[in-house]
């Protein structure tokens, strides 16, 4: 099964600690999301939240390979979530 690694809060804290030594990064430095398209996407100031999520697996109908992901708890049943429910930091990028 293919599953990407997740950035953890601990790794994020380490990265943020490094920023304190960079004089070019200020409290006004903007944060963007690179979605792989031609432009980067703005992230709203109220985009961060702590949510409940659950892992799921989905099968590719062509290759029959399984891929893992996570779903917010309210959608986990639809995605056939399994395993423990976890608290996760979510960045909402809804337009």
Secondary structure, DSSP 8 states (H G I E B T S, - for coil): -B------HHHHHHHHHHHTT-TT--TT---EEE-SSSSEEE--TT-EEEEEEEEEEEE-TTT--EEEEEEEHHHHTTTT-EEEEEEEEEE----
